[in-house]
Amino acid sequence: MNRRIIVLAQLLSALALVAASSFAADNETLKKDLTAVIALQGLPCGEVVNVIVHAESDFAVTCKDANKYRVYLNDAGRVVVDKQK
């Protein structure tokens, strides 16, 4: 019984590490995608360093140059980038 608990604990630890690394990779991809979206709108950013997800397609973004934006899809399905104060 004790051995089963140890094996289960090791399995859960391994799963947690895989999930955390997967989330980190997804977060880096999201940052790169949002950097590209902001650049395509002709706005200064350089590189996205922080993202807060408000909804599925609604993000608060902080750039390396300290600019802050809200990136979201409007009702027509178009990407909108609003500069925040």
N, CA, C and O atoms as a Maestro MAE file, in Angstrom:
{
 s_m_m2io_version
 :::
 2.0.0
}

f_m_ct {
 s_m_title
 :::
 protein
 m_atom[340] {
  # First column is atom index #
  i_m_mmod_type
  r_m_x_coord
  r_m_y_coord
  r_m_z_coord
  i_m_residue_number
  s_m_chain_name
  s_m_pdb_residue_name
  s_m_pdb_atom_name
  i_m_atomic_number
  :::
  1 25 0.832 -1.194 0.000 1 A "MET " " N  " 7
  2 3 0.000 0.000 0.000 1 A "MET " " CA " 6
  3 2 0.872 1.250 0.000 1 A "MET " " C  " 6
  4 15 0.593 2.191 -0.743 1 A "MET " " O  " 8
  5 25 1.914 1.278 0.814 2 A "ASN " " N  " 7
  6 3 2.798 2.427 0.907 2 A "ASN " " CA " 6
  7 2 3.480 2.695 -0.432 2 A "ASN " " C  " 6
  8 15 3.649 3.848 -0.827 2 A "ASN " " O  " 8
  9 25 3.870 1.632 -1.127 3 A "ARG " " N  " 7
  10 3 4.518 1.774 -2.431 3 A "ARG " " CA " 6
  11 2 3.552 2.386 -3.449 3 A "ARG " " C  " 6
  12 15 3.967 3.199 -4.275 3 A "ARG " " O  " 8
  13 25 2.284 2.012 -3.402 4 A "ARG " " N  " 7
  14 3 1.287 2.576 -4.315 4 A "ARG " " CA " 6
  15 2 1.150 4.077 -4.108 4 A "ARG " " C  " 6
  16 15 1.030 4.826 -5.078 4 A "ARG " " O  " 8
  17 25 1.168 4.515 -2.890 5 A "ILE " " N  " 7
  18 3 1.051 5.944 -2.588 5 A "ILE " " CA " 6
  19 2 2.255 6.702 -3.144 5 A "ILE " " C  " 6
  20 15 2.107 7.789 -3.702 5 A "ILE " " O  " 8
  21 25 3.436 6.128 -2.989 6 A "ILE " " N  " 7
  22 3 4.648 6.773 -3.503 6 A "ILE " " CA " 6
  23 2 4.600 6.867 -5.019 6 A "ILE " " C  " 6
  24 15 4.919 7.913 -5.584 6 A "ILE " " O  " 8
  25 25 4.205 5.787 -5.685 7 A "VAL " " N  " 7
  26 3 4.114 5.781 -7.151 7 A "VAL " " CA " 6
  27 2 3.058 6.787 -7.611 7 A "VAL " " C  " 6
  28 15 3.283 7.514 -8.579 7 A "VAL " " O  " 8
  29 25 1.933 6.838 -6.945 8 A "LEU " " N  " 7
  30 3 0.880 7.787 -7.290 8 A "LEU " " CA " 6
  31 2 1.362 9.229 -7.114 8 A "LEU " " C  " 6
  32 15 1.085 10.077 -7.962 8 A "LEU " " O  " 8
  33 25 2.069 9.512 -6.040 9 A "ALA " " N  " 7
  34 3 2.600 10.850 -5.798 9 A "ALA " " CA " 6
  35 2 3.602 11.246 -6.883 9 A "ALA " " C  " 6
  36 15 3.600 12.388 -7.343 9 A "ALA " " O  " 8
  37 25 4.461 10.303 -7.295 10 A "GLN " " N  " 7
  38 3 5.427 10.586 -8.356 10 A "GLN " " CA " 6
  39 2 4.719 10.849 -9.682 10 A "GLN " " C  " 6
  40 15 5.112 11.742 -10.432 10 A "GLN " " O  " 8
  41 25 3.682 10.075 -9.968 11 A "LEU " " N  " 7
  42 3 2.914 10.252 -11.193 11 A "LEU " " CA " 6
  43 2 2.236 11.622 -11.222 11 A "LEU " " C  " 6
  44 15 2.269 12.317 -12.238 11 A "LEU " " O  " 8
  45 25 1.631 11.997 -10.115 12 A "LEU " " N  " 7
  46 3 0.970 13.303 -10.040 12 A "LEU " " CA " 6
  47 2 1.972 14.450 -10.175 12 A "LEU " " C  " 6
  48 15 1.673 15.467 -10.800 12 A "LEU " " O  " 8
  49 25 3.145 14.286 -9.596 13 A "SER " " N  " 7
  50 3 4.190 15.310 -9.725 13 A "SER " " CA " 6
  51 2 4.636 15.454 -11.167 13 A "SER " " C  " 6
  52 15 4.819 16.569 -11.656 13 A "SER " " O  " 8
  53 25 4.809 14.339 -11.846 14 A "ALA " " N  " 7
  54 3 5.220 14.372 -13.252 14 A "ALA " " CA " 6
  55 2 4.149 15.037 -14.111 14 A "ALA " " C  " 6
  56 15 4.467 15.830 -14.997 14 A "ALA " " O  " 8
  57 25 2.894 14.720 -13.856 15 A "LEU " " N  " 7
  58 3 1.798 15.340 -14.609 15 A "LEU " " CA " 6
  59 2 1.742 16.848 -14.373 15 A "LEU " " C  " 6
  60 15 1.487 17.613 -15.302 15 A "LEU " " O  " 8
  61 25 1.977 17.271 -13.150 16 A "ALA " " N  " 7
  62 3 1.972 18.696 -12.839 16 A "ALA " " CA " 6
  63 2 3.086 19.422 -13.575 16 A "ALA " " C  " 6
  64 15 2.881 20.533 -14.064 16 A "ALA " " O  " 8
  65 25 4.258 18.813 -13.661 17 A "LEU " " N  " 7
  66 3 5.373 19.431 -14.378 17 A "LEU " " CA " 6
  67 2 5.089 19.538 -15.866 17 A "LEU " " C  " 6
  68 15 5.406 20.555 -16.483 17 A "LEU " " O  " 8
  69 25 4.498 18.509 -16.447 18 A "VAL " " N  " 7
  70 3 4.153 18.540 -17.872 18 A "VAL " " CA " 6
  71 2 3.108 19.610 -18.134 18 A "VAL " " C  " 6
  72 15 3.219 20.357 -19.106 18 A "VAL " " O  " 8
  73 25 2.106 19.694 -17.291 19 A "ALA " " N  " 7
  74 3 1.057 20.695 -17.465 19 A "ALA " " CA " 6
  75 2 1.622 22.104 -17.337 19 A "ALA " " C  " 6
  76 15 1.249 22.987 -18.110 19 A "ALA " " O  " 8
  77 25 2.504 22.329 -16.389 20 A "ALA " " N  " 7
  78 3 3.098 23.655 -16.192 20 A "ALA " " CA " 6
  79 2 3.960 24.046 -17.380 20 A "ALA " " C  " 6
  80 15 3.903 25.194 -17.820 20 A "ALA " " O  " 8
  81 25 4.750 23.133 -17.908 21 A "SER " " N  " 7
  82 3 5.592 23.467 -19.050 21 A "SER " " CA " 6
  83 2 4.748 23.693 -20.290 21 A "SER " " C  " 6
  84 15 5.095 24.532 -21.122 21 A "SER " " O  " 8
  85 25 3.651 22.967 -20.434 22 A "SER " " N  " 7
  86 3 2.749 23.163 -21.564 22 A "SER " " CA " 6
  87 2 2.105 24.539 -21.492 22 A "SER " " C  " 6
  88 15 2.003 25.225 -22.508 22 A "SER " " O  " 8
  89 25 1.670 24.953 -20.306 23 A "PHE " " N  " 7
  90 3 1.080 26.274 -20.141 23 A "PHE " " CA " 6
  91 2 2.097 27.361 -20.439 23 A "PHE " " C  " 6
  92 15 1.755 28.359 -21.073 23 A "PHE " " O  " 8
  93 25 3.332 27.194 -19.999 24 A "ALA " " N  " 7
  94 3 4.378 28.184 -20.259 24 A "ALA " " CA " 6
  95 2 4.637 28.311 -21.754 24 A "ALA " " C  " 6
  96 15 4.817 29.422 -22.253 24 A "ALA " " O  " 8
  97 25 4.659 27.199 -22.473 25 A "ALA " " N  " 7
  98 3 4.871 27.244 -23.918 25 A "ALA " " CA " 6
  99 2 3.709 27.943 -24.606 25 A "ALA " " C  " 6
  100 15 3.921 28.743 -25.517 25 A "ALA " " O  " 8
  101 25 2.479 27.649 -24.180 26 A "ASP " " N  " 7
  102 3 1.310 28.308 -24.753 26 A "ASP " " CA " 6
  103 2 1.350 29.805 -24.469 26 A "ASP " " C  " 6
  104 15 0.985 30.606 -25.330 26 A "ASP " " O  " 8
  105 25 1.787 30.193 -23.277 27 A "ASN " " N  " 7
  106 3 1.871 31.591 -22.904 27 A "ASN " " CA " 6
  107 2 2.889 32.326 -23.779 27 A "ASN " " C  " 6
  108 15 2.634 33.457 -24.193 27 A "ASN " " O  " 8
  109 25 4.016 31.717 -24.062 28 A "GLU " " N  " 7
  110 3 5.032 32.335 -24.922 28 A "GLU " " CA " 6
  111 2 4.505 32.489 -26.347 28 A "GLU " " C  " 6
  112 15 4.762 33.502 -26.997 28 A "GLU " " O  " 8
  113 25 3.781 31.503 -26.827 29 A "THR " " N  " 7
  114 3 3.179 31.588 -28.157 29 A "THR " " CA " 6
  115 2 2.153 32.711 -28.199 29 A "THR " " C  " 6
  116 15 2.092 33.461 -29.173 29 A "THR " " O  " 8
  117 25 1.350 32.830 -27.154 30 A "LEU " " N  " 7
  118 3 0.356 33.897 -27.076 30 A "LEU " " CA " 6
  119 2 1.037 35.264 -27.088 30 A "LEU " " C  " 6
  120 15 0.572 36.176 -27.772 30 A "LEU " " O  " 8
  121 25 2.127 35.417 -26.345 31 A "LYS " " N  " 7
  122 3 2.858 36.683 -26.321 31 A "LYS " " CA " 6
  123 2 3.371 37.044 -27.707 31 A "LYS " " C  " 6
  124 15 3.271 38.199 -28.122 31 A "LYS " " O  " 8
  125 25 3.919 36.071 -28.427 32 A "LYS " " N  " 7
  126 3 4.424 36.322 -29.782 32 A "LYS " " CA " 6
  127 2 3.296 36.700 -30.729 32 A "LYS " " C  " 6
  128 15 3.442 37.608 -31.547 32 A "LYS " " O  " 8
  129 25 2.168 36.001 -30.619 33 A "ASP " " N  " 7
  130 3 1.022 36.299 -31.472 33 A "ASP " " CA " 6
  131 2 0.487 37.704 -31.212 33 A "ASP " " C  " 6
  132 15 0.178 38.438 -32.151 33 A "ASP " " O  " 8
  133 25 0.379 38.076 -29.948 34 A "LEU " " N  " 7
  134 3 -0.123 39.417 -29.613 34 A "LEU " " CA " 6
  135 2 0.865 40.499 -30.034 34 A "LEU " " C  " 6
  136 15 0.451 41.585 -30.438 34 A "LEU " " O  " 8
  137 25 2.165 40.220 -29.946 35 A "THR " " N  " 7
  138 3 3.175 41.168 -30.436 35 A "THR " " CA " 6
  139 2 2.960 41.418 -31.923 35 A "THR " " C  " 6
  140 15 3.016 42.562 -32.374 35 A "THR " " O  " 8
  141 25 2.715 40.362 -32.683 36 A "ALA " " N  " 7
  142 3 2.483 40.488 -34.122 36 A "ALA " " CA " 6
  143 2 1.203 41.268 -34.417 36 A "ALA " " C  " 6
  144 15 1.181 42.105 -35.319 36 A "ALA " " O  " 8
  145 25 0.145 41.000 -33.665 37 A "VAL " " N  " 7
  146 3 -1.131 41.706 -33.861 37 A "VAL " " CA " 6
  147 2 -0.951 43.204 -33.633 37 A "VAL " " C  " 6
  148 15 -1.441 44.014 -34.419 37 A "VAL " " O  " 8
  149 25 -0.255 43.571 -32.569 38 A "ILE " " N  " 7
  150 3 -0.034 44.984 -32.256 38 A "ILE " " CA " 6
  151 2 0.804 45.638 -33.350 38 A "ILE " " C  " 6
  152 15 0.513 46.759 -33.768 38 A "ILE " " O  " 8
  153 25 1.835 44.951 -33.810 39 A "ALA " " N  " 7
  154 3 2.688 45.491 -34.875 39 A "ALA " " CA " 6
  155 2 1.900 45.675 -36.169 39 A "ALA " " C  " 6
  156 15 2.094 46.668 -36.869 39 A "ALA " " O  " 8
  157 25 1.018 44.737 -36.496 40 A "LEU " " N  " 7
  158 3 0.209 44.854 -37.710 40 A "LEU " " CA " 6
  159 2 -0.762 46.028 -37.642 40 A "LEU " " C  " 6
  160 15 -1.189 46.543 -38.675 40 A "LEU " " O  " 8
  161 25 -1.108 46.447 -36.439 41 A "GLN " " N  " 7
  162 3 -1.968 47.627 -36.268 41 A "GLN " " CA " 6
  163 2 -1.150 48.918 -36.346 41 A "GLN " " C  " 6
  164 15 -1.712 50.013 -36.295 41 A "GLN " " O  " 8
  165 25 0.177 48.793 -36.471 42 A "GLY " " N  " 7
  166 3 1.047 49.965 -36.588 42 A "GLY " " CA " 6
  167 2 1.324 50.656 -35.272 42 A "GLY " " C  " 6
  168 15 1.692 51.831 -35.256 42 A "GLY " " O  " 8
  169 25 1.155 49.948 -34.168 43 A "LEU " " N  " 7
  170 3 1.366 50.536 -32.852 43 A "LEU " " CA " 6
  171 2 2.712 50.095 -32.277 43 A "LEU " " C  " 6
  172 15 3.166 48.985 -32.555 43 A "LEU " " O  " 8
  173 25 3.352 50.948 -31.481 44 A "PRO " " N  " 7
  174 3 4.645 50.582 -30.903 44 A "PRO " " CA " 6
  175 2 4.482 49.571 -29.769 44 A "PRO " " C  " 6
  176 15 3.558 49.662 -28.960 44 A "PRO " " O  " 8
  177 25 5.381 48.630 -29.730 45 A "CYS " " N  " 7
  178 3 5.370 47.642 -28.645 45 A "CYS " " CA " 6
  179 2 6.751 47.030 -28.475 45 A "CYS " " C  " 6
  180 15 7.300 47.045 -27.374 45 A "CYS " " O  " 8
  181 25 7.309 46.502 -29.525 46 A "GLY " " N  " 7
  182 3 8.591 45.818 -29.438 46 A "GLY " " CA " 6
  183 2 8.400 44.356 -29.097 46 A "GLY " " C  " 6
  184 15 8.659 43.478 -29.920 46 A "GLY " " O  " 8
  185 25 7.943 44.096 -27.876 47 A "GLU " " N  " 7
  186 3 7.732 42.720 -27.424 47 A "GLU " " CA " 6
  187 2 6.749 42.717 -26.268 47 A "GLU " " C  " 6
  188 15 6.860 43.533 -25.354 47 A "GLU " " O  " 8
  189 25 5.793 41.811 -26.301 48 A "VAL " " N  " 7
  190 3 4.839 41.652 -25.200 48 A "VAL " " CA " 6
  191 2 5.537 40.905 -24.071 48 A "VAL " " C  " 6
  192 15 6.117 39.840 -24.282 48 A "VAL " " O  " 8
  193 25 5.474 41.475 -22.870 49 A "VAL " " N  " 7
  194 3 6.118 40.846 -21.721 49 A "VAL " " CA " 6
  195 2 5.116 40.308 -20.699 49 A "VAL " " C  " 6
  196 15 5.470 39.474 -19.865 49 A "VAL " " O  " 8
  197 25 3.862 40.781 -20.758 50 A "ASN " " N  " 7
  198 3 2.857 40.312 -19.806 50 A "ASN " " CA " 6
  199 2 1.489 40.298 -20.470 50 A "ASN " " C  " 6
  200 15 1.131 41.220 -21.203 50 A "ASN " " O  " 8
  201 25 0.728 39.238 -20.204 51 A "VAL " " N  " 7
  202 3 -0.618 39.106 -20.755 51 A "VAL " " CA " 6
  203 2 -1.556 38.703 -19.636 51 A "VAL " " C  " 6
  204 15 -1.273 37.779 -18.874 51 A "VAL " " O  " 8
  205 25 -2.683 39.411 -19.544 52 A "ILE " " N  " 7
  206 3 -3.754 39.027 -18.629 52 A "ILE " " CA " 6
  207 2 -4.955 38.679 -19.502 52 A "ILE " " C  " 6
  208 15 -5.403 39.503 -20.300 52 A "ILE " " O  " 8
  209 25 -5.470 37.479 -19.357 53 A "VAL " " N  " 7
  210 3 -6.599 37.017 -20.152 53 A "VAL " " CA " 6
  211 2 -7.883 37.392 -19.420 53 A "VAL " " C  " 6
  212 15 -8.147 36.919 -18.315 53 A "VAL " " O  " 8
  213 25 -8.686 38.261 -20.064 54 A "HIS " " N  " 7
  214 3 -9.972 38.659 -19.479 54 A "HIS " " CA " 6
  215 2 -11.088 37.743 -19.955 54 A "HIS " " C  " 6
  216 15 -12.014 37.444 -19.201 54 A "HIS " " O  " 8
  217 25 -11.004 37.301 -21.196 55 A "ALA " " N  " 7
  218 3 -11.985 36.382 -21.773 55 A "ALA " " CA " 6
  219 2 -11.281 35.619 -22.888 55 A "ALA " " C  " 6
  220 15 -10.077 35.780 -23.088 55 A "ALA " " O  " 8
  221 25 -12.019 34.797 -23.606 56 A "GLU " " N  " 7
  222 3 -11.415 33.955 -24.632 56 A "GLU " " CA " 6
  223 2 -10.650 34.771 -25.675 56 A "GLU " " C  " 6
  224 15 -9.569 34.365 -26.102 56 A "GLU " " O  " 8
  225 25 -11.185 35.888 -26.079 57 A "SER " " N  " 7
  226 3 -10.527 36.732 -27.080 57 A "SER " " CA " 6
  227 2 -10.409 38.170 -26.587 57 A "SER " " C  " 6
  228 15 -10.663 39.110 -27.340 57 A "SER " " O  " 8
  229 25 -10.027 38.341 -25.336 58 A "ASP " " N  " 7
  230 3 -9.897 39.661 -24.732 58 A "ASP " " CA " 6
  231 2 -8.695 39.647 -23.790 58 A "ASP " " C  " 6
  232 15 -8.691 38.950 -22.776 58 A "ASP " " O  " 8
  233 25 -7.667 40.437 -24.149 59 A "PHE " " N  " 7
  234 3 -6.397 40.394 -23.431 59 A "PHE " " CA " 6
  235 2 -5.940 41.789 -23.023 59 A "PHE " " C  " 6
  236 15 -6.089 42.743 -23.787 59 A "PHE " " O  " 8
  237 25 -5.392 41.904 -21.836 60 A "ALA " " N  " 7
  238 3 -4.687 43.107 -21.406 60 A "ALA " " CA " 6
  239 2 -3.206 42.801 -21.585 60 A "ALA " " C  " 6
  240 15 -2.705 41.803 -21.067 60 A "ALA " " O  " 8
  241 25 -2.505 43.665 -22.322 61 A "VAL " " N  " 7
  242 3 -1.134 43.393 -22.728 61 A "VAL " " CA " 6
  243 2 -0.219 44.513 -22.251 61 A "VAL " " C  " 6
  244 15 -0.555 45.692 -22.361 61 A "VAL " " O  " 8
  245 25 0.938 44.134 -21.720 62 A "THR " " N  " 7
  246 3 1.984 45.092 -21.373 62 A "THR " " CA " 6
  247 2 3.197 44.780 -22.237 62 A "THR " " C  " 6
  248 15 3.636 43.634 -22.331 62 A "THR " " O  " 8
  249 25 3.732 45.832 -22.869 63 A "CYS " " N  " 7
  250 3 4.876 45.672 -23.765 63 A "CYS " " CA " 6
  251 2 6.176 46.011 -23.038 63 A "CYS " " C  " 6
  252 15 6.177 46.630 -21.974 63 A "CYS " " O  " 8
  253 25 7.272 45.586 -23.646 64 A "LYS " " N  " 7
  254 3 8.603 45.825 -23.097 64 A "LYS " " CA " 6
  255 2 8.890 47.322 -22.971 64 A "LYS " " C  " 6
  256 15 9.611 47.747 -22.068 64 A "LYS " " O  " 8
  257 25 8.322 48.118 -23.884 65 A "ASP " " N  " 7
  258 3 8.535 49.570 -23.854 65 A "ASP " " CA " 6
  259 2 7.518 50.295 -22.967 65 A "ASP " " C  " 6
  260 15 7.386 51.515 -23.057 65 A "ASP " " O  " 8
  261 25 6.805 49.567 -22.121 66 A "ALA " " N  " 7
  262 3 5.849 50.072 -21.125 66 A "ALA " " CA " 6
  263 2 4.497 50.493 -21.705 66 A "ALA " " C  " 6
  264 15 3.644 50.979 -20.962 66 A "ALA " " O  " 8
  265 25 4.282 50.322 -23.003 67 A "ASN " " N  " 7
  266 3 2.958 50.574 -23.564 67 A "ASN " " CA " 6
  267 2 2.009 49.476 -23.118 67 A "ASN " " C  " 6
  268 15 2.399 48.317 -22.977 67 A "ASN " " O  " 8
  269 25 0.752 49.860 -22.899 68 A "LYS " " N  " 7
  270 3 -0.268 48.900 -22.483 68 A "LYS " " CA " 6
  271 2 -1.426 48.973 -23.462 68 A "LYS " " C  " 6
  272 15 -1.841 50.054 -23.880 68 A "LYS " " O  " 8
  273 25 -1.941 47.796 -23.821 69 A "TYR " " N  " 7
  274 3 -3.019 47.705 -24.788 69 A "TYR " " CA " 6
  275 2 -4.069 46.710 -24.327 69 A "TYR " " C  " 6
  276 15 -3.800 45.806 -23.536 69 A "TYR " " O  " 8
  277 25 -5.273 46.905 -24.847 70 A "ARG " " N  " 7
  278 3 -6.318 45.892 -24.746 70 A "ARG " " CA " 6
  279 2 -6.518 45.363 -26.154 70 A "ARG " " C  " 6
  280 15 -6.812 46.129 -27.072 70 A "ARG " " O  " 8
  281 25 -6.362 44.065 -26.331 71 A "VAL " " N  " 7
  282 3 -6.528 43.424 -27.629 71 A "VAL " " CA " 6
  283 2 -7.738 42.503 -27.526 71 A "VAL " " C  " 6
  284 15 -7.790 41.624 -26.665 71 A "VAL " " O  " 8
  285 25 -8.710 42.713 -28.412 72 A "TYR " " N  " 7
  286 3 -9.939 41.924 -28.343 72 A "TYR " " CA " 6
  287 2 -10.608 41.843 -29.708 72 A "TYR " " C  " 6
  288 15 -10.251 42.567 -30.637 72 A "TYR " " O  " 8
  289 25 -11.591 40.942 -29.809 73 A "LEU " " N  " 7
  290 3 -12.416 40.849 -31.007 73 A "LEU " " CA " 6
  291 2 -13.698 41.631 -30.763 73 A "LEU " " C  " 6
  292 15 -14.354 41.462 -29.735 73 A "LEU " " O  " 8
  293 25 -14.053 42.494 -31.724 74 A "ASN " " N  " 7
  294 3 -15.300 43.241 -31.575 74 A "ASN " " CA " 6
  295 2 -16.472 42.382 -32.037 74 A "ASN " " C  " 6
  296 15 -16.289 41.223 -32.411 74 A "ASN " " O  " 8
  297 25 -17.682 42.953 -32.011 75 A "ASP " " N  " 7
  298 3 -18.887 42.194 -32.371 75 A "ASP " " CA " 6
  299 2 -18.872 41.717 -33.817 75 A "ASP " " C  " 6
  300 15 -19.492 40.707 -34.151 75 A "ASP " " O  " 8
  301 25 -18.156 42.451 -34.680 76 A "ALA " " N  " 7
  302 3 -18.065 42.067 -36.091 76 A "ALA " " CA " 6
  303 2 -16.979 41.018 -36.333 76 A "ALA " " C  " 6
  304 15 -16.801 40.561 -37.462 76 A "ALA " " O  " 8
  305 25 -16.255 40.637 -35.279 77 A "GLY " " N  " 7
  306 3 -15.216 39.631 -35.409 77 A "GLY " " CA " 6
  307 2 -13.872 40.179 -35.844 77 A "GLY " " C  " 6
  308 15 -12.989 39.418 -36.240 77 A "GLY " " O  " 8
  309 25 -13.707 41.491 -35.774 78 A "ARG " " N  " 7
  310 3 -12.435 42.119 -36.152 78 A "ARG " " CA " 6
  311 2 -11.581 42.350 -34.921 78 A "ARG " " C  " 6
  312 15 -12.090 42.600 -33.828 78 A "ARG " " O  " 8
  313 25 -10.272 42.260 -35.118 79 A "VAL " " N  " 7
  314 3 -9.335 42.484 -34.017 79 A "VAL " " CA " 6
  315 2 -9.221 43.988 -33.764 79 A "VAL " " C  " 6
  316 15 -9.038 44.776 -34.693 79 A "VAL " " O  " 8
  317 25 -9.332 44.367 -32.497 80 A "VAL " " N  " 7
  318 3 -9.218 45.764 -32.089 80 A "VAL " " CA " 6
  319 2 -8.104 45.860 -31.065 80 A "VAL " " C  " 6
  320 15 -8.013 45.041 -30.151 80 A "VAL " " O  " 8
  321 25 -7.251 46.874 -31.226 81 A "VAL " " N  " 7
  322 3 -6.180 47.127 -30.262 81 A "VAL " " CA " 6
  323 2 -6.374 48.546 -29.732 81 A "VAL " " C  " 6
  324 15 -6.210 49.517 -30.470 81 A "VAL " " O  " 8
  325 25 -6.721 48.660 -28.454 82 A "ASP " " N  " 7
  326 3 -6.916 49.968 -27.805 82 A "ASP " " CA " 6
  327 2 -5.763 50.247 -26.868 82 A "ASP " " C  " 6
  328 15 -5.394 49.395 -26.059 82 A "ASP " " O  " 8
  329 25 -5.181 51.453 -26.973 83 A "LYS " " N  " 7
  330 3 -4.124 51.847 -26.049 83 A "LYS " " CA " 6
  331 2 -4.736 52.151 -24.693 83 A "LYS " " C  " 6
  332 15 -5.762 52.826 -24.605 83 A "LYS " " O  " 8
  333 25 -4.110 51.655 -23.639 84 A "GLN " " N  " 7
  334 3 -4.567 51.867 -22.283 84 A "GLN " " CA " 6
  335 2 -3.648 52.853 -21.573 84 A "GLN " " C  " 6
  336 15 -2.491 53.016 -21.959 84 A "GLN " " O  " 8
  337 25 -4.152 53.498 -20.556 85 A "LYS " " N  " 7
  338 3 -3.331 54.441 -19.793 85 A "LYS " " CA " 6
  339 2 -2.613 53.769 -18.678 85 A "LYS " " C  " 6
  340 15 -1.877 54.420 -17.936 85 A "LYS " " O  " 8
  :::
 }
 m_bond[339] {
  # First column is bond index #
  i_m_from
  i_m_to
  i_m_order
  :::
  1 1 2 1
  2 2 3 1
  3 3 4 2
  4 3 5 1
  5 5 6 1
  6 6 7 1
  7 7 8 2
  8 7 9 1
  9 9 10 1
  10 10 11 1
  11 11 12 2
  12 11 13 1
  13 13 14 1
  14 14 15 1
  15 15 16 2
  16 15 17 1
  17 17 18 1
  18 18 19 1
  19 19 20 2
  20 19 21 1
  21 21 22 1
  22 22 23 1
  23 23 24 2
  24 23 25 1
  25 25 26 1
  26 26 27 1
  27 27 28 2
  28 27 29 1
  29 29 30 1
  30 30 31 1
  31 31 32 2
  32 31 33 1
  33 33 34 1
  34 34 35 1
  35 35 36 2
  36 35 37 1
  37 37 38 1
  38 38 39 1
  39 39 40 2
  40 39 41 1
  41 41 42 1
  42 42 43 1
  43 43 44 2
  44 43 45 1
  45 45 46 1
  46 46 47 1
  47 47 48 2
  48 47 49 1
  49 49 50 1
  50 50 51 1
  51 51 52 2
  52 51 53 1
  53 53 54 1
  54 54 55 1
  55 55 56 2
  56 55 57 1
  57 57 58 1
  58 58 59 1
  59 59 60 2
  60 59 61 1
  61 61 62 1
  62 62 63 1
  63 63 64 2
  64 63 65 1
  65 65 66 1
  66 66 67 1
  67 67 68 2
  68 67 69 1
  69 69 70 1
  70 70 71 1
  71 71 72 2
  72 71 73 1
  73 73 74 1
  74 74 75 1
  75 75 76 2
  76 75 77 1
  77 77 78 1
  78 78 79 1
  79 79 80 2
  80 79 81 1
  81 81 82 1
  82 82 83 1
  83 83 84 2
  84 83 85 1
  85 85 86 1
  86 86 87 1
  87 87 88 2
  88 87 89 1
  89 89 90 1
  90 90 91 1
  91 91 92 2
  92 91 93 1
  93 93 94 1
  94 94 95 1
  95 95 96 2
  96 95 97 1
  97 97 98 1
  98 98 99 1
  99 99 100 2
  100 99 101 1
  101 101 102 1
  102 102 103 1
  103 103 104 2
  104 103 105 1
  105 105 106 1
  106 106 107 1
  107 107 108 2
  108 107 109 1
  109 109 110 1
  110 110 111 1
  111 111 112 2
  112 111 113 1
  113 113 114 1
  114 114 115 1
  115 115 116 2
  116 115 117 1
  117 117 118 1
  118 118 119 1
  119 119 120 2
  120 119 121 1
  121 121 122 1
  122 122 123 1
  123 123 124 2
  124 123 125 1
  125 125 126 1
  126 126 127 1
  127 127 128 2
  128 127 129 1
  129 129 130 1
  130 130 131 1
  131 131 132 2
  132 131 133 1
  133 133 134 1
  134 134 135 1
  135 135 136 2
  136 135 137 1
  137 137 138 1
  138 138 139 1
  139 139 140 2
  140 139 141 1
  141 141 142 1
  142 142 143 1
  143 143 144 2
  144 143 145 1
  145 145 146 1
  146 146 147 1
  147 147 148 2
  148 147 149 1
  149 149 150 1
  150 150 151 1
  151 151 152 2
  152 151 153 1
  153 153 154 1
  154 154 155 1
  155 155 156 2
  156 155 157 1
  157 157 158 1
  158 158 159 1
  159 159 160 2
  160 159 161 1
  161 161 162 1
  162 162 163 1
  163 163 164 2
  164 163 165 1
  165 165 166 1
  166 166 167 1
  167 167 168 2
  168 167 169 1
  169 169 170 1
  170 170 171 1
  171 171 172 2
  172 171 173 1
  173 173 174 1
  174 174 175 1
  175 175 176 2
  176 175 177 1
  177 177 178 1
  178 178 179 1
  179 179 180 2
  180 179 181 1
  181 181 182 1
  182 182 183 1
  183 183 184 2
  184 183 185 1
  185 185 186 1
  186 186 187 1
  187 187 188 2
  188 187 189 1
  189 189 190 1
  190 190 191 1
  191 191 192 2
  192 191 193 1
  193 193 194 1
  194 194 195 1
  195 195 196 2
  196 195 197 1
  197 197 198 1
  198 198 199 1
  199 199 200 2
  200 199 201 1
  201 201 202 1
  202 202 203 1
  203 203 204 2
  204 203 205 1
  205 205 206 1
  206 206 207 1
  207 207 208 2
  208 207 209 1
  209 209 210 1
  210 210 211 1
  211 211 212 2
  212 211 213 1
  213 213 214 1
  214 214 215 1
  215 215 216 2
  216 215 217 1
  217 217 218 1
  218 218 219 1
  219 219 220 2
  220 219 221 1
  221 221 222 1
  222 222 223 1
  223 223 224 2
  224 223 225 1
  225 225 226 1
  226 226 227 1
  227 227 228 2
  228 227 229 1
  229 229 230 1
  230 230 231 1
  231 231 232 2
  232 231 233 1
  233 233 234 1
  234 234 235 1
  235 235 236 2
  236 235 237 1
  237 237 238 1
  238 238 239 1
  239 239 240 2
  240 239 241 1
  241 241 242 1
  242 242 243 1
  243 243 244 2
  244 243 245 1
  245 245 246 1
  246 246 247 1
  247 247 248 2
  248 247 249 1
  249 249 250 1
  250 250 251 1
  251 251 252 2
  252 251 253 1
  253 253 254 1
  254 254 255 1
  255 255 256 2
  256 255 257 1
  257 257 258 1
  258 258 259 1
  259 259 260 2
  260 259 261 1
  261 261 262 1
  262 262 263 1
  263 263 264 2
  264 263 265 1
  265 265 266 1
  266 266 267 1
  267 267 268 2
  268 267 269 1
  269 269 270 1
  270 270 271 1
  271 271 272 2
  272 271 273 1
  273 273 274 1
  274 274 275 1
  275 275 276 2
  276 275 277 1
  277 277 278 1
  278 278 279 1
  279 279 280 2
  280 279 281 1
  281 281 282 1
  282 282 283 1
  283 283 284 2
  284 283 285 1
  285 285 286 1
  286 286 287 1
  287 287 288 2
  288 287 289 1
  289 289 290 1
  290 290 291 1
  291 291 292 2
  292 291 293 1
  293 293 294 1
  294 294 295 1
  295 295 296 2
  296 295 297 1
  297 297 298 1
  298 298 299 1
  299 299 300 2
  300 299 301 1
  301 301 302 1
  302 302 303 1
  303 303 304 2
  304 303 305 1
  305 305 306 1
  306 306 307 1
  307 307 308 2
  308 307 309 1
  309 309 310 1
  310 310 311 1
  311 311 312 2
  312 311 313 1
  313 313 314 1
  314 314 315 1
  315 315 316 2
  316 315 317 1
  317 317 318 1
  318 318 319 1
  319 319 320 2
  320 319 321 1
  321 321 322 1
  322 322 323 1
  323 323 324 2
  324 323 325 1
  325 325 326 1
  326 326 327 1
  327 327 328 2
  328 327 329 1
  329 329 330 1
  330 330 331 1
  331 331 332 2
  332 331 333 1
  333 333 334 1
  334 334 335 1
  335 335 336 2
  336 335 337 1
  337 337 338 1
  338 338 339 1
  339 339 340 2
  :::
 }
}
